[in-house]
Amino acid sequence: MEDWQTLTKPGVGEILQKSIHLIEIGQYDLAERELRTALAAEPQMSDLHVHLGWVLFQKKQKNEAEEECKVALGLDPDNGSAMHLLGMLCEDTGRHREAEQHYLNALRIDPEEPRYYFAYGVLMQKTGHLDKAEGLLRRCLELDPDEGRAHGVLAAVLSEKQKVSETHGSGERSVSLDPDQTGSHFLLGLTYWRSGHPFKARRHLREALRIDPTNSDIEEWFRIADMSTRWLYLPMYFWTLLVNRLPGKQFAVWGAFMVVLFLMRGLNAPEAAAKPLVLGYLLLVIYTWLITPVAHFWIKLRPPR
């Protein structure tokens, strides 16, 4: 890849620096103007075309962005950043096989660049190749342990693979590196809720809702997590977790009750011995039937804070 500091024409390097700053703060129109000014002075500089392609990608001008990548590769076939961006453009438009080939080419050019492993890992996660995605993301983190996005996507992969404790570790690392990652807080909230940690789930979902208060999915899950922490509903939450892990779920509980009842009769157990069992089962049925509407009513009286 070219080094803009070696440019012979004065001012182009400064313009590129300024455009990079504008890209970082989201001023894409101004960045495009600066880059086109630089390209007028130095049209053979491939990195300028890559940066312009990135700006056009952010502005949803994907065809023009792809053309800039191709111009950059025509000038410098070993421009890994151009190959990387071309892969992202193909991925964004559903051309996953082309995207994979571009990521492989980028890694061939620079096998030590963590961005390329991250992009390839995201593609593999998106297409359901979880083992490959995990390997790529772990390699990315070997090269750059503080890449918060990679920890976040790895947490999502591990969650899909039902590696609960590892999901917690990667997710917590992700939000410690970037506390404003909505996706990581949301994922951690869901994972904690599904693994028996409703209070931690509520904390992360509250953070996700703070960052993105208009997201209806996050709001709905926050309400679910909040209800799970109310003392009235907490036994129901743990009971549901337990039952959902049983083969047959509620039918397994009913079946176990009937088996015990018939065994007691077969063993000629005193009728008084069966009464606590029947009463306990009856109370359990009444509780599970009534608790959800009661909890919703309680939440209306005392909404989440």
N, C-alpha and C positions, 0 to 999 in steps of 0.2 A: 504494500500500500504506500502511496506517496506521502511525503512529509511536507505539509504546507509551509513549514519554516524554511524550506530550501527554495521557495519560489523566487524567481528573479524580479518579477514585477512588484514594485512597492505597493503596499496597502492591501493586497489580496489576503495575506495572512491575517491582518487585523479584521478584515471584513468577515472572514471565516470564523474567527473567534467570536465576533459580535453575533453572527448568525447562530452559532452554537448556544450562546447565552439566551438568545431570543427563543430558540426551540425549547430550551429547558424551562422557560417560564410561560410557554404556550402562546407566544406571539408569532403565530405562523405566517400571517400576511407580511409582517415586517421582515421576518427571516427570509421569506421567499424573495422579497425585493432585494435584500442584501446579497443573497446568493446569486441572483441573476446578474447583479452588478459585477460580482466577482467573476462569474463565468464569461461575461463580456470581455474581461481583461485576460482571463486564463481559461479558455474553453477546453484545453487538453488535460485539465486537472481532474482526475477521476473522482477524488474525494468530494469535490464540489458537487458533482452530479449525484453522488450518493446522498449527501445532505439535502439537496433539493428534492430528491426522490422521497426521503423521509418526511419532509415538510408536506409534499403533495399527498403522501399516504395519510398523514394526519388530517388533511383537508378533504379526504374522501375522493381525491382525484387519482384513482388507482391506476388507470390506464397510462396516464402521464407519468406517474411514479415508476411504473414498470419500464417505460421507455428510458427514463433517466438511468435506471439500473443497467439496462442493456448498453447504453452509451458508455457508462462507467466501465463495464466489463470489456467493451470494445477497446477502450483506451488502456485498461490494465486487467488482463484476464485473471490475475491473482489477487484481485481486490475482494477479500473475504467479507467486508462489510456490505458490498454490493450484492454478493451471493446470499448473504444472510437476509438482507432486506427483500430480495427477490423471493426467497423462501417464505417470508412472512406475507408478502402480497399474494403468492399462490395459495397459501394456507387460508388467508382471509376470504378468498374467492372459491374455496372448496376444492382446489386442485392439490389434494394431499400428496399424491405420488410425486408430482413435480416439486412440491415444497420439500419433501424428504430428500430428493436428489440434490436440491440446492443446499440444504443444510449439510449433507454429506460432503459436498464440494467445498463448502466453507470450512468444515473441519479438516479436510485434506490440506487446505491452504494454511490453516493455523489450528493445529490440534490442541493447543493450550489456551484457547479463548473460551472462557466460561459462558459468554453470551450465546454461543452457538450450541453448546450442550443444553442450555436452558430452553432455547427455542425448539430444538429437536425433541427434548423431553416433553414439552407442552403439547407438541403435535402428537406424540405417541400416547400421551394421556387422553387427548381428545379422541383419538381413533381406537381406544380400548386396548392398546398394547402396554399393559400396566407394568409388567416385569421390565420391559425395555425402557419405559419411561422412568422407572425407579432408578435403574442403572445410570441413565444419562443425567438425571438430576443429582444423584449422589456424586457423579464425576464433576459436575458443575460446582458443587459445594466443596469438593476437595480443592478445586482451583481458587474458589472465592467463598470461604466459609460465611461471609457476612452478606451474601446475596439473599435478601429477605424474601424476594418473590419466589426463588427456588425452594426455600424452606416451606413457603405457603403451598406451592403446587405439589411438592413432595408429600406434604400432609394430606392433601386431597387424594393422591395416589394411594398412600398407606391406608387412608380411610376406606377407599373402595376395596382394598385388599383385606380389610377387617383386621389390620394390625393396630389395635386401639392404643396401646401404650406408646408406640412409636409415632402415631398420629399426634398424640398430645405433645410429645417432645418437639416434633418439627413445627407444629402449629404455634406453640409457645415461643419457640425461637424466632419464628417469623414475626410475631407481633412485638417481641422485644426489640427487634431490629427496626421495625416500622410499625409503630403503634396505631397508625391510621390506615392500616390495610383492612378494608371492610371485609373482603373475601375470607381472610384468615380468621378474623374474629367470628364471622358467621359459621365457617366450617368448624372451628373449635367449639362453638356453642352447640351445634348439632351433634358433634362427636361426644362431647361431655354429656349431653342430655341422653343420648342413646346408650351410654355406658355407665349410667348410675350416678352422675355427678350434677344434679339439677342446679345447685347454687353456683357452681363454676359456669355452667351453661348460661344461666341468666346473666352473669357478669359479662361474658363475652358478647352475648346477643345485645345487651344494653349498649356496649361499646359500638357494635356494628350499627345499631340504630342511631346512636349519637352522630356517627360519621355520615350515615346516609338515612336521614329521617323520613325520606319519601318512599323508601323501599317497602312495599306492602308485604313481601315474603318475610323480610326480617322482622317487621312489626308483628306478623302473625306468630312467628316462632318465638319471639320474645314473650308474647302473651302466654303461649303454651308453657314455656320454661318458668315463667313467673307463677302460673297456676300450680305447676309441679312442686314449687317450694312452699306453697301455703300449707299450714299444718293439717288442715282438713283433708287436703288432697294428697299429701305426701305418701301415706300408706298405699293409696291407689296407684300412684306413680311406680313404686317399687313392686307392687303386686303385678302390674301390667308388664313390667320388664321381665319378671320371673315367668309369667304365664306365656309370654311371647317366645320364650326360649324352649318351651316344652313342645314335643311333637303333638299336634292336635290342639294345642293352646287350651281354650276353655273346656273343650270336650275331654281333654286329658284330666282336668281337675274333677269334672263331673264323673268320669269313669273311675278315677281313683276313689272318690267318695262312695260310689256304688259297690266297688270291689270290697272296700273295708266293711261296708254295711253287711254285705252277703257273707263275708268271712265271720263277722261277729255272730250272725244268725247260725251259720254252720257250726260254729264252736259252742253254740248254746250259751252265749254270753248273756248276762242279765240285761233285761230291757232297759234298766236305769243307766247302764253303761253306754248305750247308744244315744241317749238323750243329749248329752253334751255335744256329741259329734253332729247330730242333726241340727241342734240349735246353732252351733258355730257355723255350719254351712249355710243355714238360713240367714243368719246375720250378715255373712259375707255376701250373699246374693243381694240382700236389701241394700247394703253399703255400696256395692259396685253399681247398682241400678240407680241410686239416688245421688251419689256424690258429685257427678259431673254437673248437673243442673244446680245443685247447692253451691258448688265452687264458683260457677259462673255468676250466681246471684251475689256471692260474697265479694267477688272481684268488682262488681258494679258498685257495691257499697264502699269498697276500699280498693280503688284502681291502682295499678302499678305506679311506683314512683321512680 
